[in-house]
Amino acid sequence: MKYFRNCRTAEELKKDYRKLAMKLHPDIVGGDGEAFKEMQAEFEKLWERLKDIHQTAEGKTYTAKQETTETPKEFIHIINVLITLVGVEVEICGKWIWVSGDTKPHRETLKQLKFKWAHKKQAWYYHAEPYRKKSHVDFTLDEIRDMFGSKRYDQKQEEEKKLKAVI
């Protein structure tokens, strides 16, 4: 594997995809269209192997009881759109994608991507499978991060890194 060397779970694979998309996407300064396509193909191949292997916040891996219906193309499309949104923070927590920050200008785009608004958390979320809440406990976003782990991507930080790399 050229791009995804140390991915053992679906979450690690998604996190690495997001990071690589920010570097290689052809619409971003310094992006490389051929490398981006190659990276996407590698992601799709690995996704089939890792899609049901997940990781807890403590680092333990487990295989999901129910097979995921999410396809690699769905995730690729969502991330490719999200990396173009200015002022948002994207966070991957387990099987969920959370978007916060200045989301108001991007409200319609997020709705088209099938994100839902979580009023109590003041953030948008995406989950591929139909979600049915199993308990009456309402977790905060911090509690969700503690349970499933989290990787955040702030658009401003990514842009600053790219500018520094160019200079």
TANOR-V782205 format. One record per backbone hydrogen bond with DSSP energy under -1.0 kcal/mol. CO is the residue of the C=O (numbers start at 0). NH is the residue of the N-H. If there is no record, write none. Layout:
BEGIN
CO,NH ; CO,NH
END
This chain:
BEGIN
8,12 ; 9,13 ; 10,14 ; 11,15 ; 12,16 ; 13,17 ; 14,18 ; 15,19 ; 16,20 ; 17,21 ; 19,23 ; 20,24 ; 23,31 ; 24,27 ; 27,30 ; 31,35 ; 32,36 ; 33,37 ; 34,38 ; 35,39 ; 36,40 ; 37,41 ; 38,42 ; 39,43 ; 40,44 ; 41,45 ; 42,46 ; 43,47 ; 45,49 ; 46,50 ; 49,52 ; 51,63 ; 52,9 ; 53,61 ; 55,58 ; 59,55 ; 61,53 ; 70,74 ; 71,75 ; 72,76 ; 73,77 ; 74,78 ; 75,79 ; 76,80 ; 77,81 ; 78,82 ; 80,83 ; 81,84 ; 86,101 ; 87,154 ; 88,99 ; 89,152 ; 90,97 ; 91,150 ; 92,95 ; 95,92 ; 96,125 ; 97,90 ; 98,123 ; 99,88 ; 100,102 ; 102,105 ; 103,106 ; 105,109 ; 106,110 ; 107,111 ; 108,112 ; 109,114 ; 110,113 ; 115,124 ; 117,121 ; 117,122 ; 122,117 ; 123,98 ; 124,115 ; 125,96 ; 139,143 ; 140,144 ; 141,145 ; 142,146 ; 143,147 ; 144,148 ; 146,56 ; 150,91 ; 152,89 ; 153,157 ; 154,158 ; 155,159 ; 156,160 ; 157,161 ; 158,162 ; 159,163 ; 160,164 ; 161,165 ; 162,166
END
